[in-house]
Amino acid sequence: MVDSVDSSSIIANTTNVGMAGEQKKPVSDEIISHFNSNKTVVDVIYFPLETPFLKAAAKTGARTYNGLGMLVYQAASSFNEWTNTDMPVQKIISIVKKNV
């Protein structure tokens, strides 16, 4: 697995590990030690905004992204389909950030 991490530029967690305050990470600290500033690490979880996985990845210098954008933009697409109106995405992101 380390070889896969070393040869990848994007690493994504698409599991629920680390959700709702769970203090687990989806991979070992040994794997995370291979992250660096050339890596982008994504966790599709949006609660909490910074999971233990993202926190550990950030310490290595990797760029990190949580799942909030995915959640809101999926909702925006559905909102548009149902109402034929654009959802105020930035306003919704701000509201969600205040409430998670």
C-alpha positions, -999 to +999 in steps of 0.1 A: +000+000+000+029+024+007+040+021-030+005+031-040+005+062-017+040+072-029+029+071-065-004+089-060-011+126-059-046+123-045-057+101-016-094+099-007-112+084+022-147+074+011-155+054+042-173+066+074-142+061+095-137+092+116-173+104+113-192+121+142-162+125+164-149+089+161-111+091+167-101+065+142-083+069+109-089+048+078-052+040+074-023+036+097+001+063+109+028+045+089+008+051+057+001+088+066+038+093+072+042+090+034+019+120+028+037+153+019+031+187+004+028+170-031-003+151-020-040+162-019-060+143+008-097+143+006-122+129+032-158+128+021-169+132+057-183+167+066-190+161+103-166+169+119-151+193+093-116+181+103-115+144+109-085+127+126-074+116+091-074+152+077-057+165+108-029+139+105-026+146+068-024+184+073+005+178+097+025+163+068+020+194+047-006+177+024-035+198+010-067+187+027-104+189+018-134+177+037-167+165+022-187+197+029-183+210-007-196+177-021-225+177+003-236+212-005-230+211-043-250+178-045-278+196-026-275+226-049-280+204-080-311+188-065-324+222-054-320+235-089-337+205-104-367+209-081-371+247-081-353+258-113-335+283-091-299+284-080-293+277-044-272+303-025-242+279-021-219+302-001-247+311+023-255+275+029-218+266+034-215+294+060-247+281+078-235+245+078-200+255+091-217+273+120-237+242+129-213+213+127 
